[in-house]
Each structure stands twice: as structure tokens, then as C-alpha cells.
Amino acid sequence: MDRYAVVGFPVQHSWSPFIHGMFAKQTGQDMQYRLLEAPADQLTQAVMVFFAEGGKGLNVTVPHKQAVVALVTHRTPRAEIAGAVNTIAHHGGELLGDNTDGVGLITDLTHNLHFALTDARILLIGAGGAARGVLGPLLEKAPNLVQIVNRDGNRAEALAQEFSKLGEVHGGNFAAAGNAPFDLVINATSAGLQGKVPPVPAVVLSPQTLCYDMSYGKQDTPFVLWAKECGVQRAELGWGMLVEQAAESFSLWRGVRPDTAAVLDAVRHRSLPQHK
């Protein structure tokens, strides 16, 4: 049986075994998928031992997506652009590093949520690894503008400058969001883990704005709650991105594309509180 795993620290909360288990059953793949917890100082050994013992592929979650870049033999163009790897495939004694986060987000936005990215005004909140991983794929869809805002405005400006050749992108502090509404507002920060909402002004929202939190949980995140309180008609958690990026990894490993609709429905229902 081919072996796969997700490596991270911590990793016990990961939905990946459930998602890939459903993919495997649906497509008739004989494979095993488990959790591999490894702190930063044990990451290299954990990855190398896993593949030396016959492992076929790894997903990589926080905080290791940038650290594993140095461990792979080759990187796909999208992994190079992102500067991070979330999927590793073992091929002919070599390790291929890929990044499926961006395509996962794009697929969820365009296919599941039916949002047109071309010519859209997009506000991207955050300038860390999560934002970096999706910025290239967003710009490839030719939006009118991607405005990056971050508490450290210099960091947002630097990220925008790095990706400026791919399209119209600017960066700055939260005030740089301006006072006009955006078509799409994406939260790529971890502020919700502390129960906080990034301090962007409510004027960036209109009832027609799609608000998207790349985080997910059993209940609405603080960002999603804030968006709804501001009158936004559509505010989404990142469950779709989670499932779609996993499907892209699965396709790379197994050469077959799973149907994500049933899996996404199952994940969402498992995530919601049970009401009697």
C-alpha cells in the first residue's frame, strides 16, 4: 500500500487524512495517509526518513512550507513563484516540490463560488506565507488591481514589488486600503486565531463584495462575522480552498482527479456544530 502523510507542527488538527481518505475511496486508490508531526529541528530527518522508508508523497502545512523548499530536488514553477512548497512527490529517487495553495483558492473562487477574477478589484490582507502562496495565481487571472495591506506596510510593499511583473499590484499599511469598495477581500492573516479582525476600514466593503477567509473552523471566523455585520451578502470560510488544494496534490500523486463536491460537502457538515 502506497504511503502518504501531512507533515507539520502541530498537525493533529489536520483534515488531510479525512479528505484524502475520501478521495482514495472515491477513485479506488490503494493508499494510506497519516499524520507526521515534526518540530522545526526534526523536520529534515522526518522528511528524509519518510521517503527512505518508501513514502510516496507528503503534504506540508504550517510552519514548514518555506523550510522544505531546501529539501526537494526540483520545484514546479508555481512553487518557485510562491517561494514555498506544500506538496512533495517522490519520483525516481528525486523529490518534486509543488505548491497547490494558489490553484486551490482560484478553483474555489471561480468554480465553487462562481466569482469572476478578471478585472476584479481585490484586497489581500496579510503579507506572510499564506498571501505569498496565492498572489501569483491571483495575478495570472488578470484582475484590475490587487492591493496588499499589512500591519507592517513595508513588508506589503516589498511583496507587491516582488510580484509587480505579473500584474497590477500595490502594497502598504492598512490605511492603503483606501475608501472605495473592493469586489473581493481575502483575509490571509492568522488574526482570527487570537479572536481579532484585521483593522481594515469597513468602507472597503459593499453588499456585493465577496469576503473570503483562508482560515476555517467549526464556526464563522471573526473576519467572516465582521463582514456579515457590515452587510456583506457573501462571506466564506476557506473549506473550499482546503479541499481543492488537496485534490490538486492527489492528482499530482495518483494521476487521477477526484470529484471535490461530495468531499467538500462532507467536510463542511463535519465542521458545523450539531443542532438537536
Buried (B, 14 or more C-beta within 10 A) or exposed (E): EBBBBBBBBEBEEBBBBBBBBBBBEBBEBEBBBBBBBBEEEEBBEBBEEBBEEEBBBBBBBBBBBBBBBEBBEEBBEBBBBBBBBBBBBBEEEEBBBBBBBBBBBBBBBBEBBEBEBEEBBBBBBBBBBBBBBBBBBBBBBEBBBBBBBBBEBEBBBBBBEBBEEBBBBBBBBBEBBBEEBBBBBBBBBBBBEEEEBBEBEEEBBBEEBBBBBBBBBEEBBBBBBBBBEBEBEBBBBBBBBBBBBBBBBBBBBBEEEBEBEEBBEBBBEEBEEEEE
